[in-house]
Amino acid sequence: MKIKKQDLPKTKIAQSAILKHVAEIASNPMDTNNLNGDEATAENKNFTNKNFGERQNENEPLITKIERFISSNYELRFDEVRNVLEVKSTTANDEFKKDEKFEANLTVNLLRQGFKGVKNNVSALLSSNYIKSYHPVREYFNNLYAWDGKDRISELCACIEVMPKEYQNTFQIQLKKHLLRCIASAFVPGFFNKQCFVIVGKGQSMGKTSFIRYLVPEKLKSYSTDAVLEWKDKDANIALCSNWMINMDELANLNKDDTNSLKATLSRNVIKLRRPYDKIDSEIPRLANFFGSTNDVQFLTDLTGNVRWVCFRISKIDWKYSSIDIDQLWSQILDCYKKGESFQMSKEELVENDQRNHAFMVSNPEMEAIQSYLIPGEKDIVNKTLNQKPEFKTATELMKLINEKGFYFKQSRNFGKALQALEFTSVVERYASKPHPVYGYWYHEMQNEIEPEFING
């Protein structure tokens, strides 16, 4: 737009005001053809009127205007389990969805509405308590219908045939306790489930994996996984706090390193992660509860103990379990939890569990050789069957004793682990002829007539 000098008012003040107004129009393309200051476009006018009502007070803080814009257009919540921001439009019948680009899109929409300098304000707002948090697992249990009184735990366990049958009742007790721990993991501060419940059964078509998947309620399916995880990777750490249930299918495929990493994982109670919009890492409570299955009867490799594994061998799964109302089953477990039923394994149960796990240990040459010739002893206690007092030797000396019978073991450390796995107790003895205490084992030697195989260890 051109202004001729002769068209300007005579006074300098009036001339200056007009030139300034023309410059403002030139700097705003939307208003170049509208000297009356109307809204730029009908679309923007409608959007503004629809979501803000009348123009707001210019003295109102920018952050307040942004809050009004958000509340008029979106519903926001922060998922504490998956550590993501979820967004839902107020103008459409949408469900909450994860939106990784929400901050950028919100900033762009605000700029289109004429807001300036919004980036830092948006970032601060989205990382503040303005966004309400929710815990989907707690929300599920808090909104469950009350238990109707029907015993679905017994009905469920009746669909599983346990081997040997004498463990059928133990199976029900320990499965119930494990499910109770699953609830406790979401509600008890600082608690995490240290055990992994494992069903062992030969045959690919038994339905072990399907049975474990059934235990996850429909509303919590997105908070469970049976993906194969590398337990040393960051993704595995994320899985510990972003999943309520982890199903480890076919445990026998884990090698010794994987098993050791998994054992360490089962003992972790917090995970360090950086939440969305945060600038530093946060310690997030571990949530995950572990279930597993395998076709191989022998899959445990840790000679020093397997208290983390609660294992049962099964011979059959009756598919009738799938007709049991899973929400009412969890309502029953929740009712037991609220009544204060114990979910931790007692000392007696831990001992029994460790003994039961012996059947699932991978065959170990050291253990086989030791069992052929030695049995545990106690100091000064005569073994009446053998009619002999015990003797005392170090692990290295006992390994040499076994090797004299035709074996060839080299690692005294592994030999010591095998002794402890067979319930030989490591003790300290002091001798006047030796300046330092001696660590070793009291034992009895059997006169075994079985010819050993030559084993390289």
SVG drawing of the C-alpha trace seen along z (x, -y; Angstrom):
<svg xmlns="http://www.w3.org/2000/svg" viewBox="-23 -21 74 124">
<polyline fill="none" stroke="black" stroke-width="0.4" points="0.0,0.0 1.4,-3.4 0.7,-6.7 1.5,-9.9 3.1,-12.7 0.4,-15.2 -2.2,-12.8 -0.7,-12.9 -2.0,-15.2 0.0,-18.4 1.1,-17.6 4.1,-15.3 2.3,-13.4 -0.6,-12.4 1.8,-11.5 3.8,-9.3 0.6,-7.5 -0.6,-6.7 2.8,-5.5 3.1,-3.2 -0.3,-1.7 0.6,-1.1 3.8,0.7 1.8,3.0 -0.6,3.9 2.4,4.7 3.9,7.0 0.7,9.0 -0.3,10.6 -3.6,11.8 -4.7,8.2 -3.3,6.6 -6.7,6.4 -8.5,5.6 -7.8,2.1 -10.7,2.4 -8.9,5.0 -11.4,7.9 -10.4,11.5 -8.0,13.0 -10.1,15.8 -13.5,17.2 -12.0,20.5 -9.7,19.0 -12.6,16.8 -14.8,19.8 -12.1,21.9 -11.3,19.0 -15.0,18.4 -15.7,22.0 -12.9,22.7 -12.2,19.5 -15.5,17.6 -14.8,14.0 -11.2,12.6 -9.5,12.8 -8.0,10.0 -4.7,9.0 -3.3,8.8 -4.1,12.5 -1.0,14.7 -0.1,16.6 0.1,19.9 -3.6,19.4 -4.6,18.8 -2.8,22.0 -4.4,24.0 -7.8,22.8 -7.0,23.7 -6.0,27.2 -9.0,27.8 -11.3,26.6 -9.8,28.9 -8.3,31.9 -8.4,34.3 -4.9,35.3 -3.7,37.9 -0.3,39.5 -0.1,43.3 2.2,44.2 2.8,47.7 3.7,47.1 5.2,43.6 3.3,42.0 1.0,39.0 -2.4,40.0 -4.6,37.5 -8.3,37.4 -10.2,34.8 -13.1,33.0 -14.7,32.3 -14.9,36.0 -16.0,39.3 -12.4,40.6 -10.6,42.9 -7.4,41.9 -4.4,42.5 -0.7,42.2 0.5,39.2 4.3,38.7 3.9,35.5 1.4,33.8 3.7,31.2 4.8,30.2 1.3,30.2 -0.1,28.2 2.7,25.6 1.8,25.3 -1.9,24.9 -1.3,22.2 0.9,20.3 -1.8,20.5 -4.2,18.9 -1.9,15.9 -0.1,16.9 3.6,15.9 6.5,17.4 4.6,20.5 7.2,23.2 8.7,23.0 5.2,22.5 3.9,25.6 6.9,27.7 6.6,26.6 2.9,27.2 3.1,30.8 5.8,31.8 3.9,30.3 1.2,31.6 -1.3,29.9 -1.5,33.3 -3.3,35.8 -1.7,39.2 -3.4,42.6 -2.3,46.1 -4.3,48.5 -3.7,51.6 -4.9,50.0 -7.8,48.5 -8.8,51.9 -8.9,53.4 -10.5,50.4 -13.4,50.6 -13.9,54.4 -17.4,55.6 -17.5,57.2 -16.8,61.0 -20.1,63.0 -18.8,65.7 -18.2,68.5 -14.9,70.2 -13.2,69.8 -9.7,70.5 -10.6,74.1 -12.5,74.4 -9.5,73.1 -7.0,75.3 -9.2,78.3 -8.6,77.9 -4.9,78.5 -3.6,82.0 -0.4,81.8 2.3,84.5 2.6,86.1 -0.9,85.8 0.2,85.2 1.3,81.7 -2.2,80.8 -3.2,78.9 0.3,77.2 -0.2,76.0 -3.4,74.3 -1.9,72.7 1.1,71.4 -0.8,70.2 -3.2,68.3 -0.3,66.7 1.4,65.7 -1.8,64.0 -2.1,62.3 1.5,61.0 0.4,59.7 -2.1,57.5 0.3,56.5 2.8,55.4 0.4,52.6 -0.7,51.5 2.1,52.1 4.8,49.4 8.2,50.9 7.0,54.5 8.0,56.5 7.3,60.1 10.5,62.0 9.1,65.3 8.4,66.7 5.5,69.2 6.4,71.9 4.3,74.8 6.3,77.6 4.8,80.1 5.9,82.1 4.1,81.4 3.7,78.3 -0.1,78.5 -0.9,78.7 -1.9,75.0 0.5,73.8 1.1,70.4 -2.7,69.9 -3.4,70.7 -1.0,68.0 -2.4,65.5 -5.9,66.2 -4.9,65.0 -4.5,61.4 -7.9,59.5 -9.0,58.1 -8.5,54.5 -4.9,55.2 -3.9,57.0 -1.8,54.1 0.2,54.3 1.5,57.8 4.0,59.3 5.3,62.7 8.0,61.2 11.5,62.7 13.6,60.1 17.3,59.7 17.6,59.2 20.8,57.1 19.2,54.6 17.5,51.3 14.2,52.6 14.1,55.3 14.4,52.7 11.5,50.7 9.5,53.9 9.8,54.4 7.9,51.1 5.7,50.9 4.2,54.4 2.1,55.9 2.7,59.5 5.5,61.0 5.1,64.5 8.4,66.2 7.5,68.9 9.8,71.9 12.3,71.2 14.5,74.1 15.8,71.9 17.6,69.6 21.3,70.3 23.3,70.0 24.1,66.3 20.4,65.5 19.4,67.4 21.8,65.4 20.7,62.1 17.0,63.1 17.8,64.1 19.3,60.7 16.2,59.1 13.8,60.9 15.6,59.3 15.3,55.7 12.8,53.4 13.3,50.1 14.2,49.1 15.9,45.8 14.2,44.2 13.5,40.8 9.8,40.0 8.4,38.0 9.1,34.2 11.4,34.8 15.0,33.7 16.5,36.2 16.1,39.9 13.5,41.1 13.5,44.2 10.3,46.0 9.0,49.0 9.2,52.4 5.7,53.7 6.2,56.8 5.1,60.3 6.6,63.3 5.1,66.5 6.8,69.1 6.4,72.4 8.6,75.0 8.5,78.5 11.8,79.6 11.6,81.1 15.2,80.2 15.8,76.5 17.2,75.0 20.9,74.5 21.8,72.6 23.5,75.0 23.4,72.4 19.6,72.4 16.5,71.7 14.2,70.0 13.0,67.5 11.3,70.3 8.0,71.9 7.7,74.9 5.1,77.5 5.0,80.3 1.6,80.9 0.2,83.7 -3.0,82.1 -4.9,78.8 -8.7,78.9 -9.8,76.0 -12.9,75.6 -11.0,73.0 -11.5,70.5 -15.2,70.3 -14.4,69.0 -15.1,65.3 -11.6,63.9 -12.8,60.6 -14.7,62.5 -11.6,64.7 -9.6,61.6 -12.4,60.2 -12.0,63.3 -8.2,62.8 -8.8,59.1 -11.2,60.1 -8.6,62.4 -6.0,59.6 -8.3,57.1 -8.9,59.6 -5.2,59.8 -4.3,63.3 -0.6,63.9 0.9,63.7 4.6,64.3 6.0,67.8 6.7,69.1 10.2,70.4 8.7,74.0 7.3,73.3 10.6,72.0 12.4,75.1 9.7,77.3 9.9,75.3 13.7,75.7 13.4,79.5 10.7,79.7 12.9,77.8 15.6,80.5 13.5,82.5 13.9,79.6 17.7,79.2 19.8,79.8 21.9,82.9 25.3,82.0 28.3,84.3 29.8,83.1 26.5,83.7 26.1,87.2 29.7,88.1 29.3,86.8 26.0,88.6 27.6,91.9 30.3,91.7 29.5,89.1 26.7,88.1 26.6,85.1 27.8,85.4 27.8,83.5 30.7,83.0 31.1,85.8 27.8,87.4 28.1,91.1 26.2,92.3 24.4,95.4 23.8,96.9 27.5,96.7 28.7,97.0 31.3,94.4 32.2,90.9 32.3,88.1 35.5,86.7 36.3,83.1 37.8,81.9 37.9,78.7 36.1,78.6 39.4,79.0 40.3,82.0 36.9,83.6 37.3,83.0 40.7,84.8 39.1,87.7 36.4,88.1 38.9,87.7 40.8,90.7 37.8,92.8 38.1,92.2 36.7,88.6 38.5,85.6 37.0,82.4 39.1,79.2 37.0,76.4 36.9,76.6 34.4,73.6 31.9,75.6 32.5,78.6 31.8,76.6 28.5,75.3 27.5,78.9 28.2,79.9 26.0,77.1 23.3,78.0 23.3,81.5 23.0,80.0 26.6,80.4 27.0,77.5 30.1,75.3 31.6,74.8 34.8,73.3 37.2,75.3 40.4,74.2 43.5,76.4 46.5,75.8 48.8,76.8 47.3,74.2 47.5,70.4 44.2,69.6 40.7,71.0 39.8,73.8 36.5,73.8 35.2,77.2 32.6,79.9 31.9,82.8 31.1,85.9 30.8,89.7 32.3,91.8 30.2,94.7 31.7,97.9 29.9,97.7 30.3,100.6 28.9,98.7 31.5,98.2 31.6,94.4 31.9,93.1 35.0,91.1 33.8,87.5 35.7,84.4 34.7,81.5"/>
</svg>
